[in-house]
């Protein structure tokens, strides 16, 4: 009996030591994506314009890194908050912690090098070496064209200083250890030729990180087999819960019966000033989908996105888009 007890004690002690070693490694040695690259992004007008387009209408960096007016449909950006950050992504959205969008105006990035911004966007490691939770979809941005990332950085450098430093993000246990394993070195892909509509559409889909919001998650992790089938819940600031739509080509619950024209028109319907100023009564249907930003996407890019979405596996998932506050 004593031998058995000693054996069990030895085993448990070994497991405990291994666990402590693994946790220490994750906390001390990770993330390990290498130092921020030495670079100085050229501030050409062409780069700035491309970056402005991507940051506002494709990757929509400004969606999370600016203030949004939830008294209006789709929460358009509040004038004077561009890049100010501060939006909270916390446990109420199902995330394993409280994460805040960084101030990406000169208030927040003034002492960052271009290489440090580049590493944060593409690998998920902050200036001080800490891991960024992928609510900022660095795994997707790390698959973009390196030149497009530089264009976004060039644009960010033109923003006016606004707002204040965002609160410090804090992950819950055990995510406070796991988070350090998430950053990876980028796997850059060149922008495909626009004549290859499906490949180009996949690039737009990746750059827009569509799957991040259109896939239901469990404690911050996407549910396998439900990619792009919608159902991610977003509690609205003024009551009720909105859910992301099924964007797979399922004919009953997704966009399988949509024509290209219908798809493009759905986005372009929010292009004018009237659409950007539709008041919403408290407790009525609203959406976190930044329609007024995506409305600025080029028609050719939207058509390519549609073409790619038609090729992904259809998933039957009937989503109730909105539930009012009980």
C-alpha positions in Angstrom: 0.0 0.0 0.0 2.8 2.4 0.9 4.5 1.6 -2.4 1.3 2.4 -4.3 0.9 5.6 -2.4 4.5 6.6 -3.2 4.1 5.7 -6.8 1.0 7.8 -7.1 2.6 10.6 -5.3 5.6 10.4 -7.7 3.3 10.5 -10.7 1.2 13.4 -9.4 4.4 15.3 -8.5 5.8 14.7 -12.0 2.5 15.9 -13.6 2.4 19.0 -11.4 6.0 19.8 -12.2 5.4 19.4 -16.0 2.3 21.6 -15.7 4.1 24.3 -13.9 6.9 24.1 -16.4 4.5 24.3 -19.4 2.6 27.3 -17.8 6.0 29.0 -17.1 7.1 28.4 -20.6 3.9 29.8 -22.1 4.1 32.9 -19.8 7.8 33.6 -20.2 9.0 32.2 -23.5 5.9 33.0 -25.6 4.8 34.6 -27.8 7.8 33.9 -30.0 7.4 35.5 -33.5 10.7 37.3 -33.5 11.5 41.0 -33.1 9.6 43.7 -34.9 11.1 44.2 -38.4 13.2 47.2 -39.1 11.2 49.2 -41.6 10.2 52.7 -42.6 7.0 52.8 -44.6 7.1 55.1 -47.6 4.3 57.7 -47.3 3.3 57.9 -50.9 -0.1 59.2 -51.8 -0.9 56.0 -53.6 -0.1 53.9 -50.5 -2.1 56.2 -48.2 -5.2 56.0 -50.5 -5.0 52.2 -50.7 -4.6 52.0 -46.9 -7.5 54.3 -46.4 -9.7 52.1 -48.6 -8.7 48.9 -46.8 -8.9 50.4 -43.3 -12.3 51.9 -43.9 -14.1 49.6 -46.3 -12.4 46.1 -46.4 -10.5 45.3 -43.3 -12.5 48.0 -41.5 -9.9 48.7 -38.8 -11.9 51.9 -38.1 -15.0 49.9 -37.1 -13.5 48.7 -33.8 -11.0 51.4 -33.4 -13.5 54.4 -33.4 -16.6 55.4 -31.5 -19.9 54.2 -33.0 -23.3 55.9 -32.7 -25.8 53.1 -31.6 -28.7 55.5 -31.8 -28.4 55.0 -35.6 -28.7 51.9 -37.7 -25.5 49.8 -38.0 -23.7 52.1 -35.5 -21.9 54.5 -37.9 -18.7 56.1 -36.7 -19.0 59.2 -34.5 -17.4 62.1 -36.1 -14.1 63.0 -34.4 -13.4 59.6 -33.0 -11.5 58.0 -35.9 -8.9 55.7 -34.6 -9.5 56.6 -30.9 -10.2 53.0 -29.9 -11.7 51.9 -26.6 -14.4 49.5 -27.8 -14.8 46.6 -25.4 -15.0 43.0 -26.3 -15.7 41.1 -23.0 -17.4 38.2 -21.4 -20.9 39.5 -22.4 -19.9 38.6 -26.0 -18.6 35.2 -24.9 -15.0 36.2 -24.9 -12.6 34.8 -22.3 -11.7 38.1 -20.8 -12.1 41.9 -21.4 -10.3 43.1 -24.4 -10.2 46.7 -25.6 -9.5 48.2 -29.1 -6.2 50.1 -28.9 -6.0 53.8 -29.8 -4.5 53.7 -33.3 -4.3 57.5 -33.7 -1.0 59.2 -32.7 -2.3 59.1 -29.1 -1.8 55.4 -29.1 0.8 54.7 -31.8 2.9 57.8 -31.6 5.9 56.0 -30.1 5.5 52.8 -32.1 7.8 52.1 -35.0 6.4 51.1 -38.3 7.8 47.6 -37.7 6.1 47.3 -34.4 2.7 48.2 -35.9 3.4 45.8 -38.7 4.2 43.0 -36.3 1.0 43.7 -34.2 -1.2 43.6 -37.3 0.2 40.5 -38.9 1.4 38.5 -35.9 -0.6 39.7 -32.9 2.3 40.9 -30.7 2.2 44.4 -29.2 5.0 46.9 -28.9 5.9 45.6 -25.5 5.9 41.9 -26.6 2.6 40.9 -25.2 0.1 38.8 -27.2 -3.0 40.4 -28.6 -6.2 38.4 -28.4 -7.4 37.6 -32.0 -10.6 39.7 -31.7 -8.2 41.8 -33.7 -8.0 39.3 -36.5 -4.2 39.2 -36.9 -4.4 35.5 -38.0 -6.3 36.7 -41.1 -4.2 39.9 -41.6 -1.1 37.8 -41.5 -2.3 36.1 -44.7 -2.7 39.4 -46.6 -0.2 41.0 -49.0 2.7 42.5 -47.2 2.3 45.6 -49.3 -1.4 46.1 -48.3 -0.3 46.0 -44.6 2.2 48.8 -45.3 -0.5 50.8 -47.0 -2.7 50.5 -43.9 0.3 51.7 -41.8 0.9 54.6 -44.1 -2.8 55.6 -43.7 -2.7 55.2 -39.9 0.2 57.7 -39.8 -2.1 60.3 -41.3 -4.8 60.1 -38.6 -5.3 63.1 -36.3 -4.7 62.4 -32.6 -8.0 61.7 -30.9 -9.3 60.0 -27.7 -7.2 58.6 -25.0 -5.3 55.4 -24.2 -7.7 52.4 -24.1 -8.0 50.4 -20.8 -5.6 47.5 -20.5 -7.0 44.2 -21.8 -7.1 41.3 -19.4 -7.7 37.6 -20.3 -9.4 35.2 -17.9 -7.7 32.0 -16.7 -6.7 29.9 -18.5 -6.7 32.2 -21.6 -4.2 34.4 -19.8 -1.7 31.5 -20.5 -3.2 30.2 -23.8 -3.2 33.6 -25.4 0.6 33.5 -25.7 0.4 30.5 -28.0 -1.8 32.2 -30.5 0.5 34.7 -32.2 2.2 33.2 -35.3 4.6 34.4 -37.9 2.8 35.8 -40.9 2.2 33.7 -44.1 1.8 36.6 -46.6 -0.1 36.0 -49.8 0.1 38.2 -52.9 -3.1 39.9 -54.0 -4.4 37.6 -56.8 -5.2 39.0 -60.2 -8.7 40.4 -60.3 -9.4 38.3 -63.4 -9.3 35.2 -61.1 -12.5 36.2 -59.4 -12.7 33.4 -56.9 -9.1 33.6 -55.8 -9.4 37.4 -55.6 -12.7 37.1 -53.7 -11.0 34.8 -51.2 -8.4 37.4 -50.6 -11.1 40.0 -49.9 -12.8 37.5 -47.6 -9.6 37.0 -45.7 -8.8 40.7 -45.6 -12.3 41.5 -44.3 -12.0 38.6 -41.7 -15.6 37.7 -42.6 -15.5 34.3 -40.8 -14.6 35.9 -37.4 -18.0 37.4 -36.9 -20.0 35.0 -39.1 -19.0 31.9 -37.2 -20.5 31.0 -33.8 -17.9 30.8 -31.1 -17.6 29.0 -27.7 -15.4 30.9 -25.2 -13.5 32.7 -27.9 -13.0 29.6 -30.2 -14.9 29.0 -33.4 -17.2 26.0 -33.4 -15.9 23.4 -35.9 -18.2 22.7 -38.7 -20.1 26.0 -38.3 -17.7 28.2 -40.3 -19.5 31.2 -41.8 -22.9 29.8 -40.8 -23.7 32.8 -38.5 -25.1 32.8 -35.1 -22.4 34.8 -33.3 -24.3 36.8 -30.6 -23.8 40.5 -30.1 -25.7 42.1 -27.2 -26.7 45.6 -28.3 -25.8 48.6 -26.1 -29.5 49.7 -25.9 -31.1 46.3 -25.4 -31.6 43.1 -27.3 -29.3 40.7 -29.1 -28.3 40.6 -32.7 -26.7 37.6 -34.4 -24.5 37.4 -37.5 -26.1 36.0 -40.6 -25.4 32.7 -42.3 -23.3 33.6 -45.3 -22.7 30.1 -46.6 -24.4 29.1 -49.9 -27.1 27.1 -48.2 -30.3 27.7 -50.1 -32.6 27.6 -47.2 -30.8 29.4 -44.4 -27.8 31.1 -46.2 -27.3 33.1 -49.4 -27.6 30.2 -51.8 -30.5 31.8 -53.6 -29.0 35.3 -53.7 -28.0 36.6 -57.1 -24.8 38.6 -57.5 -26.9 41.7 -58.1 -28.8 41.2 -54.9 -25.6 40.7 -52.9 -24.0 43.9 -54.2 -27.2 45.9 -53.8 -27.4 44.8 -50.1 -24.1 46.5 -49.4 -24.6 49.5 -51.6 -27.9 50.3 -50.0 -26.0 52.0 -47.2 -24.0 54.3 -49.4 -25.9 57.6 -49.0 -26.1 60.0 -46.1 -29.7 59.0 -45.4 -28.7 55.4 -44.7 -25.9 56.6 -42.4 -28.4 58.6 -40.4 -31.3 56.2 -39.8 -32.4 56.6 -36.2 -33.2 53.5 -34.3 -35.5 53.5 -31.3 -34.2 51.9 -28.1 -34.9 48.2 -28.0 -35.6 47.9 -31.7 -33.6 46.0 -34.3 -30.1 47.2 -34.9 -27.0 45.5 -36.1 -23.3 45.5 -35.3 -22.5 44.8 -39.0 -20.8 48.0 -40.2 -22.9 48.4 -43.3 -22.0 52.0 -43.8 -18.3 51.1 -43.9 -18.6 48.1 -46.2 -20.9 50.1 -48.5 -17.7 51.9 -49.7 -16.2 48.6 -51.0 -15.6 48.6 -54.7 -18.3 46.9 -56.7 -15.7 44.6 -58.3 -14.5 43.6 -54.9 -18.0 42.8 -53.7 -18.7 40.7 -56.8 -15.5 38.8 -56.2 -16.4 38.2 -52.6 -19.8 36.9 -53.7 -18.1 34.5 -56.2 -15.9 33.1 -53.5 -18.7 32.7 -50.9 -20.6 30.7 -53.4 -17.8 28.1 -53.4 -17.6 27.5 -49.6 -19.4 24.5 -48.0 -23.1 25.2 -47.4 -24.1 24.8 -43.7 -27.7 24.6 -42.7 -28.2 27.0 -39.7 -31.3 29.0 -39.4 -30.3 32.1 -37.5 -32.7 34.3 -35.6 -31.1 37.6 -36.4 -32.6 39.6 -33.5 -34.1 39.0 -30.1 -35.5 42.0 -28.3 -34.7 42.6 -24.7 -36.9 40.6 -22.4 
